[in-house]
Amino acid sequence: MIRAIRDGDKVAFQQVFYACYDGLCQYACTMLKDMDEAEDVVQAMFVKVWEKRESLGIQTSMRSYLFRSVYHQCLNQLEHRAIKWKHQEQGAYDKLGEVQQPEVFPEELEERIKAAIGELPEQCRIIFMMSRYEEMKYAEIAARMNLSVNTIENQVSKALKILRGRLKDNFV
């Protein structure tokens, strides 16, 4: 099975995916305590396995390799979550007592946001809209657009950076 996947056999990859997906999601959920996040981790891991299939260094069974990969991805996710929480907590502490008032009314702000989104590069705008307005997961967008999950992540980050820059003047 491993050799077939290394050789690009999509059927073999699908068989492994369908055989292991549910179990991997349950396993990830026991660590992350969030099924949506667990599914994202498992999907991203499968995308990574397929993208790096030619150089897979599997010394054990495919199943063991996948569970170990999910375990490490979950640890990374938990670490990322802790760092994010720490920054949010610090930001809330720093802004304690500060109230930011928008310079514009909600309708005007919505129009400015739509205009800023409309100015994004085409692919970046499409990916951002799928992520934020259609609430699609990065793996779903990647599959639909035939791109890697990393490309999707980079495009969403790029869109957010551009939008922050264009909309920062709307707040005092």
C-alpha positions in Angstrom: 0.0 0.0 0.0 2.8 2.4 0.9 4.6 1.7 -2.3 1.4 2.2 -4.3 0.8 5.6 -2.6 4.5 6.6 -3.3 3.9 5.8 -6.9 0.8 8.1 -7.0 -1.9 5.4 -6.9 -5.0 7.5 -6.1 -7.2 4.4 -5.5 -4.7 3.1 -2.8 -4.6 6.5 -1.2 -8.5 6.6 -1.1 -8.6 3.2 0.4 -6.3 4.3 3.2 -8.2 7.5 3.6 -11.6 5.8 4.0 -10.2 3.1 6.2 -8.5 5.5 8.6 -10.3 8.8 8.4 -13.0 8.3 11.1 -10.6 6.7 13.6 -8.1 9.5 13.1 -10.7 12.1 13.6 -11.9 10.5 16.8 -8.3 10.2 18.0 -7.6 13.9 17.2 -10.9 14.9 18.9 -9.8 13.2 22.1 -6.8 15.5 22.2 -8.3 18.7 20.8 -11.8 18.4 22.3 -13.2 19.9 19.1 -14.4 17.7 16.2 -14.3 20.5 13.6 -10.7 21.3 14.5 -9.9 17.5 14.6 -11.3 17.1 11.1 -9.2 20.0 9.9 -6.0 18.5 11.4 -6.7 15.1 9.8 -7.6 16.5 6.4 -4.5 18.7 6.4 -2.4 15.7 7.4 -3.8 13.6 4.5 -3.1 16.5 2.1 0.5 16.7 3.4 0.9 12.9 3.0 -0.3 13.1 -0.6 1.8 16.1 -1.5 4.9 14.4 0.0 4.0 10.8 -1.0 7.2 10.3 -3.1 9.4 10.9 -0.1 7.4 9.2 2.6 9.8 7.6 5.1 7.4 5.1 6.7 9.2 2.4 8.7 6.1 1.0 10.4 2.6 0.3 9.2 0.7 3.1 7.3 -1.9 3.2 10.1 0.8 3.7 12.8 2.4 6.4 10.6 -0.9 8.2 10.2 -1.8 8.1 13.9 1.7 9.4 14.9 1.4 12.2 12.3 -2.0 13.2 13.7 -0.6 13.1 17.2 2.1 15.5 16.3 -0.2 17.7 14.4 -2.5 17.9 17.4 0.4 18.8 19.7 1.3 21.6 17.3 -2.3 22.7 17.2 -2.6 22.7 21.0 0.7 24.7 21.2 -0.6 27.2 18.6 -3.9 27.5 20.6 -2.0 28.2 23.8 0.1 30.9 22.2 -2.9 32.4 20.5 -4.8 32.4 23.8 -1.9 34.0 25.6 -1.7 36.8 23.0 -5.4 37.4 23.2 -5.3 37.5 27.0 -2.4 40.0 26.9 -4.2 42.1 24.3 -7.4 42.2 26.4 -5.3 43.2 29.5 -3.5 45.9 27.5 -6.8 47.3 26.3 -8.6 47.1 29.6 -10.5 50.3 30.0 -10.0 51.4 26.4 -13.1 51.5 24.2 -12.6 51.9 20.5 -15.3 53.7 18.7 -15.6 53.3 14.9 -15.4 56.5 13.0 -18.2 55.3 10.7 -21.6 53.7 11.1 -22.0 49.9 10.6 -23.6 50.4 7.1 -20.7 52.6 6.0 -18.2 50.2 7.4 -19.8 47.2 5.7 -19.6 49.1 2.4 -15.9 49.9 3.0 -15.2 46.3 3.8 -17.0 45.1 0.6 -15.0 47.7 -1.4 -11.7 46.6 0.1 -12.5 42.9 -0.6 -13.4 43.9 -4.1 -9.9 45.3 -4.6 -8.1 42.1 -3.6 -6.3 40.2 -6.3 -8.8 37.8 -8.0 -7.6 34.4 -6.6 -7.0 35.9 -3.2 -10.5 37.4 -3.2 -12.1 34.1 -4.3 -10.3 32.1 -1.6 -11.1 34.7 1.1 -14.8 34.7 0.2 -14.9 30.9 0.3 -13.2 30.9 3.6 -15.1 33.7 5.3 -18.5 34.0 3.6 -19.1 30.4 2.5 -17.4 29.1 5.7 -15.4 26.4 3.8 -12.5 24.7 5.4 -9.0 25.3 3.9 -8.9 21.6 2.7 -12.3 22.0 1.0 -11.1 25.2 -0.8 -7.8 23.5 -1.7 -9.7 20.5 -3.2 -12.1 22.7 -5.1 -9.4 25.0 -6.5 -6.8 22.3 -7.0 -4.3 24.0 -4.8 -2.4 23.0 -1.7 -3.7 23.8 1.8 -0.6 25.9 2.3 -1.5 28.1 -0.7 -5.0 28.6 0.7 -3.6 29.5 4.1 -1.1 32.0 2.5 -3.8 33.6 0.4 -6.2 34.1 3.4 -3.3 35.6 5.4 -2.5 37.8 2.5 -6.1 39.0 2.2 -6.4 39.7 5.9 -3.1 41.7 5.9 -4.3 43.8 2.9 -7.8 44.3 4.5 -6.3 45.3 7.8 -4.1 47.8 6.1 -6.9 49.3 4.1 -9.4 49.4 6.9 -7.2 50.5 9.8 -8.2 54.1 9.4 -11.8 53.3 10.1 -11.1 52.9 13.8 -9.7 55.5 16.3 
